[in-house]
Amino acid sequence: METTNIVDFARRDEMTDALTDLLRTGAQELIATAVEAEFATYLAQFAELRTEAGHAAVVRNGHHPERPVQTGIGPVSVRIPKVRSKDGTPVTFRSALVPPYVRRTKTLEAALPWLYLKGISSGEMGAALKVLLGPDATGLSANTVSRLKQAWAKEYDGWKDAAFDDEPIVYIWADGVHSGLRGEDDKLCALVIVGVTARGKKRFLAIEDGVRESTQSWREVLLSLKSRGMNAPKLAIGDGAMGFWAALEEVYPTSRQQRCWQHKTMNVLNCLPKLSQPKAKAAIHNIWQAETKEDAEKAFDLFIKTYEAKYPKATLCLQKDRTELMAFFDFPAQHWQSIRTSNPIESAFATIRHRTKRSKGCLSRDGMLHMMFKLGQCAEQNWRKLRGFDYLAKVITGVRFKDGIEATTTDQIAA
């Protein structure tokens, strides 16, 4: 009989994977070893406690029934030891690694909002996870997912009201994330702000419901951040949405402004015929990729002279934000890659923007925010520190930079 490596999708639950089975067995042994180490430490607390006959008063008493914990490589069985006190004193061993209530790992819980936003409904979640984790994936019914969503809501409410610590926020990126979904009342839009701390760590600062990125909506978001203790950032990066910039000037008037070059490029190109777009895009690229501000200004002027006569709307679109587009030259060159665009937000929520049509209308406004919050937490875990984060201390203390390089005494006098 001819052999084949093609598997009938209808029989996918019967599939086995030797490597996955090996990893699962290894994980089971590793957990067992770690739990035994925890248990030994727990028993050591009672080492000097003895019965009248001189025997150990607290001893091992078998195991609790074996139970599966859902992980990223499928279910892993765990057995938790039990203890007994010979003198009747109530004692209970609770593993910190595998608490009694844990039925799934954090990484698996992180996958659930991602699956939901890809169009998998609560009722289909169990079947989807079976395909991902194997035929033994259990305990993820629609009711379980609903309970998890309630937990996410509670977690989100605590996060958005939490006070800031003393570590200053140096840069912020702001954007309105339009999902394309319609909720209970209107089209869903979330106002998102990401910040970078003095140590270079990127973190979400706000994920709030907004009304078409209006000034009032952004004002409420920024005032909330200020009331929670956020300092005035040195630089704010975003697209050309006027609502955010108007609100920023009210709430944090000392913060510098940097327009996102990717958004600006798209807006300018939309004012040009398709045949002219590749050449115009290269000309714009020459502006924000210039080594010095002087070179950038020359490239800027050249673009205006080249396209102003035939395409005044395109040149006006670029010209109106000239000062704000050039702000990055006054900050360390090591940070330019990050502060010229609003990419941190764009990449984190690409999933939401491409959500499938099949799940339209099934999210409330609050539900959407909670899902975005969980996705944001997942994204944060994979973010690297800001490149050149050691320069942030100089930015905080007001050290001047010219063309990305720390200004000399001569430069400062000339300024």
C-alpha positions as a Markdown table, in Angstrom:
| # | Residue | x | y | z |
|---|---|---|---|---|
| 1 | Met | 0.0 | 0.0 | 0.0 |
| 2 | Glu | 1.4 | 3.4 | -0.9 |
| 3 | Thr | 2.4 | 5.6 | 2.0 |
| 4 | Thr | 1.6 | 9.3 | 2.2 |
| 5 | Asn | 2.2 | 12.2 | 4.6 |
| 6 | Ile | -1.1 | 13.8 | 3.7 |
| 7 | Val | -3.6 | 13.7 | 6.6 |
| 8 | Asp | -7.3 | 13.7 | 6.2 |
| 9 | Phe | -8.5 | 16.9 | 7.9 |
| 10 | Ala | -11.6 | 15.2 | 9.1 |
| 11 | Arg | -9.3 | 12.8 | 11.1 |
| 12 | Arg | -7.1 | 15.5 | 12.6 |
| 13 | Asp | -8.1 | 14.5 | 16.2 |
| 14 | Glu | -6.4 | 11.2 | 15.7 |
| 15 | Met | -3.1 | 12.8 | 14.8 |
| 16 | Thr | -0.1 | 12.4 | 17.0 |
| 17 | Asp | 3.2 | 14.2 | 17.0 |
| 18 | Ala | 6.2 | 12.4 | 18.5 |
| 19 | Leu | 8.0 | 15.7 | 19.2 |
| 20 | Thr | 5.0 | 17.2 | 20.9 |
| 21 | Asp | 4.5 | 14.1 | 22.9 |
| 22 | Leu | 8.1 | 14.2 | 24.0 |
| 23 | Leu | 7.9 | 17.9 | 24.9 |
| 24 | Arg | 4.7 | 17.2 | 26.9 |
| 25 | Thr | 6.4 | 14.3 | 28.8 |
| 26 | Gly | 9.4 | 16.5 | 29.5 |
| 27 | Ala | 7.1 | 19.3 | 30.7 |
| 28 | Gln | 5.2 | 16.8 | 33.0 |
| 29 | Glu | 8.5 | 15.6 | 34.5 |
| 30 | Leu | 9.8 | 19.2 | 35.0 |
| 31 | Ile | 6.6 | 20.3 | 36.7 |
| 32 | Ala | 6.7 | 17.2 | 38.9 |
| 33 | Thr | 10.3 | 18.0 | 39.9 |
| 34 | Ala | 9.5 | 21.6 | 40.7 |
| 35 | Val | 6.4 | 20.7 | 42.7 |
| 36 | Glu | 8.4 | 18.2 | 44.7 |
| 37 | Ala | 11.0 | 20.9 | 45.5 |
| 38 | Glu | 8.2 | 23.2 | 46.6 |
| 39 | Phe | 6.8 | 20.4 | 48.8 |
| 40 | Ala | 10.2 | 19.6 | 50.3 |
| 41 | Thr | 10.6 | 23.3 | 51.3 |
| 42 | Tyr | 7.1 | 23.3 | 52.8 |
| 43 | Leu | 7.8 | 20.1 | 54.9 |
| 44 | Ala | 11.1 | 21.6 | 56.1 |
| 45 | Gln | 9.0 | 24.2 | 58.0 |
| 46 | Phe | 7.8 | 21.4 | 60.3 |
| 47 | Ala | 11.1 | 19.5 | 60.6 |
| 48 | Glu | 11.4 | 20.2 | 64.3 |
| 49 | Leu | 7.7 | 19.5 | 65.1 |
| 50 | Arg | 7.5 | 16.0 | 66.6 |
| 51 | Thr | 4.9 | 13.7 | 68.1 |
| 52 | Glu | 5.2 | 12.4 | 71.6 |
| 53 | Ala | 6.8 | 9.2 | 70.2 |
| 54 | Gly | 9.5 | 11.3 | 68.5 |
| 55 | His | 8.2 | 10.9 | 64.9 |
| 56 | Ala | 7.6 | 13.7 | 62.4 |
| 57 | Ala | 4.3 | 15.4 | 63.1 |
| 58 | Val | 3.7 | 16.5 | 59.5 |
| 59 | Val | 4.2 | 13.9 | 56.8 |
| 60 | Arg | 3.4 | 13.2 | 53.2 |
| 61 | Asn | 0.0 | 11.7 | 52.6 |
| 62 | Gly | -0.1 | 10.6 | 49.0 |
| 63 | His | -1.4 | 12.8 | 46.2 |
| 64 | His | -4.5 | 14.7 | 45.1 |
| 65 | Pro | -6.2 | 13.2 | 42.0 |
| 66 | Glu | -4.2 | 13.8 | 38.8 |
| 67 | Arg | -5.6 | 16.7 | 36.8 |
| 68 | Pro | -4.7 | 18.2 | 33.4 |
| 69 | Val | -3.4 | 21.8 | 32.9 |
| 70 | Gln | -3.9 | 23.2 | 29.4 |
| 71 | Thr | -0.7 | 24.5 | 28.0 |
| 72 | Gly | 0.6 | 25.8 | 24.6 |
| 73 | Ile | 1.7 | 22.2 | 23.8 |
| 74 | Gly | -1.6 | 20.6 | 24.9 |
| 75 | Pro | -2.7 | 19.2 | 28.2 |
| 76 | Val | 0.0 | 18.3 | 30.8 |
| 77 | Ser | -1.0 | 16.1 | 33.7 |
| 78 | Val | 0.0 | 17.2 | 37.2 |
| 79 | Arg | -0.2 | 15.5 | 40.6 |
| 80 | Ile | 0.0 | 17.6 | 43.8 |
| 81 | Pro | 1.3 | 16.0 | 47.0 |
| 82 | Lys | -0.9 | 16.0 | 50.1 |
| 83 | Val | 0.2 | 16.4 | 53.7 |
| 84 | Arg | -1.2 | 15.1 | 57.0 |
| 85 | Ser | -0.7 | 16.2 | 60.6 |
| 86 | Lys | -0.4 | 13.4 | 63.1 |
| 87 | Asp | -1.4 | 15.7 | 66.0 |
| 88 | Gly | -4.5 | 17.0 | 64.3 |
| 89 | Thr | -3.2 | 20.4 | 63.5 |
| 90 | Pro | -4.8 | 21.5 | 60.1 |
| 91 | Val | -2.1 | 21.8 | 57.4 |
| 92 | Thr | -2.5 | 22.2 | 53.7 |
| 93 | Phe | 0.1 | 22.3 | 50.9 |
| 94 | Arg | -0.7 | 24.7 | 48.1 |
| 95 | Ser | 1.7 | 24.8 | 45.2 |
| 96 | Ala | 2.6 | 28.3 | 44.0 |
| 97 | Leu | 3.5 | 26.8 | 40.6 |
| 98 | Val | 0.2 | 25.0 | 40.1 |
| 99 | Pro | -2.4 | 26.5 | 42.4 |
| 100 | Pro | -5.6 | 24.5 | 42.9 |
| 101 | Tyr | -7.7 | 26.8 | 40.7 |
| 102 | Val | -5.3 | 26.7 | 37.7 |
| 103 | Arg | -6.7 | 24.8 | 34.7 |
| 104 | Arg | -4.7 | 26.6 | 31.9 |
| 105 | Thr | -1.5 | 28.5 | 31.6 |
| 106 | Lys | -1.2 | 32.2 | 31.1 |
| 107 | Thr | 0.1 | 31.8 | 27.5 |
| 108 | Leu | -3.0 | 29.8 | 26.6 |
| 109 | Glu | -5.3 | 32.5 | 28.1 |
| 110 | Ala | -3.4 | 35.0 | 26.1 |
| 111 | Ala | -4.3 | 33.1 | 22.9 |
| 112 | Leu | -8.0 | 33.3 | 23.6 |
| 113 | Pro | -8.6 | 37.0 | 22.9 |
| 114 | Trp | -6.4 | 36.6 | 19.8 |
| 115 | Leu | -8.6 | 33.8 | 18.5 |
| 116 | Tyr | -11.7 | 35.7 | 19.4 |
| 117 | Leu | -10.6 | 38.7 | 17.4 |
| 118 | Lys | -9.7 | 36.5 | 14.4 |
| 119 | Gly | -13.4 | 35.7 | 14.2 |
| 120 | Ile | -13.7 | 32.5 | 16.4 |
| 121 | Ser | -16.9 | 32.8 | 18.5 |
| 122 | Ser | -17.2 | 31.7 | 22.1 |
| 123 | Gly | -19.1 | 28.6 | 21.0 |
| 124 | Glu | -16.3 | 27.6 | 18.5 |
| 125 | Met | -13.4 | 28.2 | 20.9 |
| 126 | Gly | -13.1 | 24.6 | 22.1 |
| 127 | Ala | -13.0 | 23.2 | 18.6 |
| 128 | Ala | -10.4 | 25.8 | 17.5 |
| 129 | Leu | -8.2 | 25.0 | 20.5 |
| 130 | Lys | -8.5 | 21.2 | 19.7 |
| 131 | Val | -6.9 | 21.9 | 16.3 |
| 132 | Leu | -4.2 | 24.0 | 17.9 |
| 133 | Leu | -3.4 | 21.9 | 21.0 |
| 134 | Gly | -4.5 | 18.4 | 20.1 |
| 135 | Pro | -7.6 | 16.3 | 20.6 |
| 136 | Asp | -7.3 | 16.2 | 24.4 |
| 137 | Ala | -7.9 | 20.0 | 24.8 |
| 138 | Thr | -10.8 | 20.3 | 27.2 |
| 139 | Gly | -12.3 | 22.7 | 29.7 |
| 140 | Leu | -12.7 | 25.6 | 27.3 |
| 141 | Ser | -16.4 | 25.8 | 26.8 |
| 142 | Ala | -18.4 | 28.9 | 25.9 |
| 143 | Asn | -19.1 | 29.4 | 29.6 |
| 144 | Thr | -15.4 | 29.2 | 30.4 |
| 145 | Val | -14.6 | 31.8 | 27.8 |
| 146 | Ser | -17.4 | 34.0 | 29.1 |
| 147 | Arg | -16.0 | 33.8 | 32.6 |
| 148 | Leu | -12.5 | 34.7 | 31.3 |
| 149 | Lys | -14.0 | 37.7 | 29.5 |
| 150 | Gln | -15.5 | 38.8 | 32.8 |
| 151 | Ala | -12.1 | 38.5 | 34.5 |
| 152 | Trp | -10.5 | 40.5 | 31.7 |
| 153 | Ala | -13.0 | 43.3 | 32.3 |
| 154 | Lys | -12.2 | 43.4 | 36.0 |
| 155 | Glu | -8.5 | 43.4 | 35.2 |
| 156 | Tyr | -8.9 | 46.2 | 32.6 |
| 157 | Asp | -10.9 | 48.4 | 35.1 |
| 158 | Gly | -8.1 | 48.1 | 37.7 |
| 159 | Trp | -5.4 | 48.8 | 35.1 |
| 160 | Lys | -6.9 | 52.0 | 33.6 |
| 161 | Asp | -7.3 | 53.6 | 37.0 |
| 162 | Ala | -4.0 | 52.6 | 38.5 |
| 163 | Ala | -1.6 | 55.4 | 39.6 |
| 164 | Phe | 1.7 | 55.9 | 37.8 |
| 165 | Asp | 4.9 | 55.2 | 39.7 |
| 166 | Asp | 7.7 | 57.8 | 40.0 |
| 167 | Glu | 9.5 | 56.7 | 36.8 |
| 168 | Pro | 9.0 | 59.4 | 34.2 |
| 169 | Ile | 7.5 | 58.8 | 30.7 |
| 170 | Val | 9.8 | 60.2 | 28.1 |
| 171 | Tyr | 8.0 | 59.6 | 24.7 |
| 172 | Ile | 4.4 | 58.7 | 23.9 |
| 173 | Trp | 2.8 | 57.4 | 20.7 |
| 174 | Ala | -0.9 | 58.1 | 20.2 |
| 175 | Asp | -3.3 | 56.7 | 17.6 |
| 176 | Gly | -7.0 | 56.0 | 17.1 |
| 177 | Val | -7.6 | 52.3 | 16.3 |
| 178 | His | -10.6 | 51.8 | 14.1 |
| 179 | Ser | -11.7 | 48.1 | 14.1 |
| 180 | Gly | -14.2 | 48.3 | 11.3 |
| 181 | Leu | -16.7 | 46.6 | 13.7 |
| 182 | Arg | -20.0 | 48.0 | 14.7 |
| 183 | Gly | -20.9 | 47.6 | 18.4 |
| 184 | Glu | -24.1 | 48.3 | 20.2 |
| 185 | Asp | -24.4 | 52.0 | 19.1 |
| 186 | Asp | -21.8 | 53.1 | 16.6 |
| 187 | Lys | -18.5 | 52.2 | 14.9 |
| 188 | Leu | -15.9 | 51.2 | 17.4 |
| 189 | Cys | -12.8 | 53.3 | 17.8 |
| 190 | Ala | -10.2 | 53.1 | 20.6 |
| 191 | Leu | -7.8 | 55.8 | 21.6 |
| 192 | Val | -4.5 | 54.2 | 22.4 |
| 193 | Ile | -1.4 | 55.7 | 24.0 |
| 194 | Val | 1.9 | 53.8 | 24.4 |
| 195 | Gly | 4.8 | 55.3 | 26.4 |
| 196 | Val | 8.4 | 54.6 | 27.0 |
| 197 | Thr | 9.9 | 54.9 | 30.5 |
| 198 | Ala | 13.2 | 56.4 | 31.5 |
| 199 | Arg | 14.7 | 52.8 | 31.4 |
| 200 | Gly | 13.5 | 52.3 | 27.9 |
| 201 | Lys | 10.6 | 50.0 | 28.6 |
| 202 | Lys | 7.6 | 50.4 | 26.3 |
| 203 | Arg | 4.1 | 50.1 | 27.9 |
| 204 | Phe | 0.5 | 50.8 | 27.2 |
| 205 | Leu | -0.7 | 53.9 | 29.1 |
| 206 | Ala | -4.3 | 54.2 | 27.8 |
| 207 | Ile | -6.8 | 52.1 | 25.7 |
| 208 | Glu | -10.0 | 54.1 | 25.9 |
| 209 | Asp | -13.3 | 54.3 | 24.0 |
| 210 | Gly | -13.4 | 57.4 | 21.7 |
| 211 | Val | -15.8 | 59.3 | 19.6 |
| 212 | Arg | -14.1 | 59.7 | 16.1 |
| 213 | Glu | -10.8 | 60.8 | 17.7 |
| 214 | Ser | -12.4 | 64.1 | 18.7 |
| 215 | Thr | -10.6 | 66.7 | 20.8 |
| 216 | Gln | -12.9 | 66.1 | 23.7 |
| 217 | Ser | -12.3 | 62.4 | 23.7 |
| 218 | Trp | -8.5 | 62.8 | 23.6 |
| 219 | Arg | -8.7 | 65.5 | 26.3 |
| 220 | Glu | -10.5 | 63.1 | 28.6 |
| 221 | Val | -7.8 | 60.5 | 28.0 |
| 222 | Leu | -4.9 | 62.9 | 28.6 |
| 223 | Leu | -6.6 | 64.4 | 31.7 |
| 224 | Ser | -7.1 | 60.9 | 33.1 |
| 225 | Leu | -3.4 | 60.1 | 32.6 |
| 226 | Lys | -2.4 | 63.4 | 34.2 |
| 227 | Ser | -4.7 | 62.8 | 37.2 |
| 228 | Arg | -3.0 | 59.4 | 37.7 |
| 229 | Gly | 0.4 | 61.0 | 37.9 |
| 230 | Met | 1.8 | 61.0 | 34.4 |
| 231 | Asn | 4.4 | 63.7 | 33.8 |
| 232 | Ala | 4.6 | 65.8 | 30.6 |
| 233 | Pro | 6.4 | 63.6 | 28.0 |
| 234 | Lys | 9.3 | 65.2 | 26.1 |
| 235 | Leu | 7.9 | 64.2 | 22.7 |
| 236 | Ala | 4.5 | 62.9 | 21.5 |
| 237 | Ile | 4.3 | 61.0 | 18.2 |
| 238 | Gly | 1.1 | 60.6 | 16.2 |
| 239 | Asp | -0.6 | 61.0 | 12.9 |
| 240 | Gly | -2.3 | 64.2 | 11.7 |
| 241 | Ala | -5.5 | 63.8 | 13.6 |
| 242 | Met | -6.1 | 67.3 | 14.9 |
| 243 | Gly | -8.1 | 66.2 | 17.9 |
| 244 | Phe | -5.1 | 64.7 | 19.7 |
| 245 | Trp | -2.8 | 67.6 | 19.1 |
| 246 | Ala | -5.3 | 70.2 | 20.3 |
| 247 | Ala | -5.9 | 68.2 | 23.5 |
| 248 | Leu | -2.1 | 67.7 | 24.0 |
| 249 | Glu | -1.5 | 71.5 | 23.8 |
| 250 | Glu | -4.1 | 72.0 | 26.5 |
| 251 | Val | -3.1 | 69.3 | 28.9 |
| 252 | Tyr | 0.7 | 69.0 | 28.2 |
| 253 | Pro | 1.6 | 72.3 | 26.5 |
| 254 | Thr | 5.4 | 71.8 | 27.0 |
| 255 | Ser | 5.5 | 68.5 | 25.1 |
| 256 | Arg | 7.1 | 68.6 | 21.7 |
| 257 | Gln | 5.2 | 67.2 | 18.7 |
| 258 | Gln | 6.3 | 64.7 | 16.0 |
| 259 | Arg | 4.0 | 63.8 | 13.1 |
| 260 | Cys | 4.2 | 60.2 | 12.0 |
| 261 | Trp | 6.1 | 60.0 | 8.7 |
| 262 | Gln | 4.3 | 56.8 | 7.5 |
| 263 | His | 0.9 | 58.4 | 7.9 |
| 264 | Lys | 2.0 | 61.6 | 6.3 |
| 265 | Thr | 3.6 | 59.8 | 3.3 |
| 266 | Met | 0.3 | 57.9 | 2.7 |
| 267 | Asn | -1.7 | 61.1 | 3.0 |
| 268 | Val | 0.5 | 62.9 | 0.5 |
| 269 | Leu | 0.5 | 60.0 | -2.0 |
| 270 | Asn | -3.3 | 59.9 | -1.9 |
| 271 | Cys | -3.3 | 63.4 | -3.4 |
| 272 | Leu | -1.2 | 62.2 | -6.4 |
| 273 | Pro | -2.0 | 60.0 | -9.4 |
| 274 | Lys | -0.8 | 56.4 | -9.2 |
| 275 | Leu | 1.8 | 56.9 | -11.9 |
| 276 | Ser | 3.5 | 59.7 | -9.9 |
| 277 | Gln | 3.4 | 58.0 | -6.5 |
| 278 | Pro | 6.6 | 55.8 | -6.7 |
| 279 | Lys | 8.8 | 58.8 | -7.6 |
| 280 | Ala | 7.1 | 61.1 | -5.0 |
| 281 | Lys | 7.5 | 58.4 | -2.3 |
| 282 | Ala | 11.2 | 58.2 | -3.0 |
| 283 | Ala | 11.4 | 62.0 | -2.7 |
| 284 | Ile | 9.6 | 62.0 | 0.6 |
| 285 | His | 11.9 | 59.2 | 1.8 |
| 286 | Asn | 14.9 | 61.5 | 1.1 |
| 287 | Ile | 13.5 | 64.0 | 3.6 |
| 288 | Trp | 13.0 | 61.9 | 6.7 |
| 289 | Gln | 16.0 | 59.7 | 6.0 |
| 290 | Ala | 18.4 | 62.7 | 5.7 |
| 291 | Glu | 21.4 | 62.7 | 8.0 |
| 292 | Thr | 20.9 | 66.3 | 9.0 |
| 293 | Lys | 18.0 | 68.7 | 9.4 |
| 294 | Glu | 19.7 | 71.0 | 6.8 |
| 295 | Asp | 19.7 | 68.2 | 4.2 |
| 296 | Ala | 16.1 | 67.4 | 5.1 |
| 297 | Glu | 15.0 | 71.0 | 4.6 |
| 298 | Lys | 16.7 | 71.0 | 1.1 |
| 299 | Ala | 14.9 | 67.8 | 0.2 |
| 300 | Phe | 11.6 | 69.2 | 1.5 |
| 301 | Asp | 12.0 | 72.4 | -0.6 |
| 302 | Leu | 12.8 | 70.3 | -3.7 |
| 303 | Phe | 9.6 | 68.2 | -3.2 |
| 304 | Ile | 7.5 | 71.4 | -3.0 |
| 305 | Lys | 9.1 | 72.9 | -6.1 |
| 306 | Thr | 8.7 | 69.6 | -8.0 |
| 307 | Tyr | 5.0 | 69.0 | -7.3 |
| 308 | Glu | 3.4 | 72.4 | -6.2 |
| 309 | Ala | 2.4 | 73.5 | -9.7 |
| 310 | Lys | 0.6 | 70.4 | -10.7 |
| 311 | Tyr | -0.4 | 68.9 | -7.4 |
| 312 | Pro | -1.0 | 71.7 | -4.8 |
| 313 | Lys | -3.1 | 69.6 | -2.5 |
| 314 | Ala | -0.2 | 67.1 | -2.1 |
| 315 | Thr | 2.4 | 69.9 | -1.3 |
| 316 | Leu | -0.1 | 71.6 | 1.0 |
| 317 | Cys | -0.6 | 68.3 | 2.9 |
| 318 | Leu | 3.1 | 68.0 | 3.5 |
| 319 | Gln | 3.8 | 71.7 | 4.1 |
| 320 | Lys | 1.2 | 72.3 | 6.8 |
| 321 | Asp | 3.1 | 70.0 | 9.3 |
| 322 | Arg | 6.6 | 71.0 | 8.3 |
| 323 | Thr | 7.9 | 72.0 | 11.8 |
| 324 | Glu | 6.3 | 69.0 | 13.5 |
| 325 | Leu | 7.7 | 66.6 | 10.9 |
| 326 | Met | 11.2 | 67.7 | 11.6 |
| 327 | Ala | 11.1 | 67.5 | 15.4 |
| 328 | Phe | 13.0 | 64.2 | 15.6 |
| 329 | Phe | 16.2 | 65.9 | 14.6 |
| 330 | Asp | 16.4 | 67.5 | 18.0 |
| 331 | Phe | 16.5 | 64.1 | 19.7 |
| 332 | Pro | 19.2 | 61.3 | 19.9 |
| 333 | Ala | 19.8 | 59.6 | 16.5 |
| 334 | Gln | 19.6 | 56.3 | 18.3 |
| 335 | His | 15.9 | 57.0 | 18.8 |
| 336 | Trp | 15.0 | 58.2 | 15.3 |
| 337 | Gln | 13.9 | 54.8 | 14.1 |
| 338 | Ser | 11.2 | 54.7 | 16.9 |
| 339 | Ile | 10.1 | 58.3 | 17.1 |
| 340 | Arg | 9.5 | 59.1 | 13.4 |
| 341 | Thr | 6.5 | 56.9 | 13.2 |
| 342 | Ser | 3.7 | 55.5 | 15.4 |
| 343 | Asn | 4.6 | 51.9 | 14.5 |
| 344 | Pro | 4.4 | 50.4 | 18.1 |
| 345 | Ile | 0.6 | 50.9 | 18.1 |
| 346 | Glu | 0.2 | 50.0 | 14.4 |
| 347 | Ser | 1.9 | 46.6 | 14.8 |
| 348 | Ala | 0.3 | 45.7 | 18.2 |
| 349 | Phe | -3.3 | 46.1 | 16.8 |
| 350 | Ala | -2.9 | 44.8 | 13.2 |
| 351 | Thr | -5.0 | 41.8 | 14.3 |
| 352 | Ile | -8.0 | 44.0 | 15.1 |
| 353 | Arg | -7.9 | 45.9 | 11.9 |
| 354 | His | -8.0 | 42.7 | 9.9 |
| 355 | Arg | -10.7 | 40.9 | 11.9 |
| 356 | Thr | -12.9 | 38.7 | 9.8 |
| 357 | Lys | -16.4 | 39.7 | 8.7 |
| 358 | Arg | -18.0 | 36.7 | 10.3 |
| 359 | Ser | -17.8 | 38.1 | 13.8 |
| 360 | Lys | -19.1 | 41.6 | 13.0 |
| 361 | Gly | -21.6 | 43.0 | 15.5 |
| 362 | Cys | -20.8 | 40.4 | 18.3 |
| 363 | Leu | -18.7 | 42.8 | 20.4 |
| 364 | Ser | -19.9 | 45.5 | 22.7 |
| 365 | Arg | -17.8 | 48.7 | 23.1 |
| 366 | Asp | -16.5 | 47.5 | 26.5 |
| 367 | Gly | -15.9 | 44.0 | 25.1 |
| 368 | Met | -13.7 | 45.4 | 22.4 |
| 369 | Leu | -11.7 | 47.5 | 24.8 |
| 370 | His | -11.1 | 44.4 | 27.0 |
| 371 | Met | -9.9 | 42.3 | 24.1 |
| 372 | Met | -7.6 | 45.1 | 23.0 |
| 373 | Phe | -6.3 | 45.4 | 26.5 |
| 374 | Lys | -5.4 | 41.6 | 26.6 |
| 375 | Leu | -3.8 | 41.9 | 23.1 |
| 376 | Gly | -1.8 | 44.8 | 24.4 |
| 377 | Gln | -0.5 | 42.9 | 27.3 |
| 378 | Cys | 0.6 | 40.1 | 25.0 |
| 379 | Ala | 2.4 | 42.6 | 22.7 |
| 380 | Glu | 4.1 | 44.2 | 25.7 |
| 381 | Gln | 5.8 | 41.0 | 26.6 |
| 382 | Asn | 7.5 | 40.8 | 23.2 |
| 383 | Trp | 8.6 | 44.4 | 23.0 |
| 384 | Arg | 12.3 | 45.1 | 23.3 |
| 385 | Lys | 13.7 | 48.1 | 25.1 |
| 386 | Leu | 14.0 | 51.3 | 23.1 |
| 387 | Arg | 17.2 | 51.3 | 21.1 |
| 388 | Gly | 19.7 | 53.6 | 22.7 |
| 389 | Phe | 17.7 | 53.8 | 25.9 |
| 390 | Asp | 20.7 | 55.0 | 27.9 |
| 391 | Tyr | 20.3 | 58.3 | 26.1 |
| 392 | Leu | 16.9 | 58.8 | 27.7 |
| 393 | Ala | 18.4 | 60.2 | 30.9 |
| 394 | Lys | 20.0 | 63.0 | 28.8 |
| 395 | Val | 16.6 | 63.8 | 27.2 |
| 396 | Ile | 15.0 | 64.0 | 30.6 |
| 397 | Thr | 17.6 | 66.4 | 31.9 |
| 398 | Gly | 17.2 | 68.7 | 28.9 |
| 399 | Val | 20.5 | 68.0 | 27.1 |
| 400 | Arg | 20.3 | 69.5 | 23.6 |
| 401 | Phe | 20.7 | 67.4 | 20.5 |
| 402 | Lys | 21.5 | 68.7 | 17.0 |
| 403 | Asp | 20.9 | 66.3 | 14.1 |
| 404 | Gly | 20.7 | 63.5 | 16.6 |
| 405 | Ile | 24.1 | 64.2 | 18.2 |
| 406 | Glu | 24.6 | 65.8 | 21.6 |
| 407 | Ala | 25.2 | 69.5 | 21.1 |
| 408 | Thr | 28.6 | 70.9 | 22.0 |
| 409 | Thr | 29.2 | 74.1 | 23.9 |
| 410 | Thr | 29.8 | 76.0 | 20.7 |
| 411 | Asp | 26.5 | 74.7 | 19.2 |
| 412 | Gln | 24.6 | 75.8 | 22.3 |
| 413 | Ile | 26.1 | 79.3 | 22.2 |
| 414 | Ala | 25.3 | 79.6 | 18.5 |
| 415 | Ala | 21.7 | 78.5 | 19.2 |
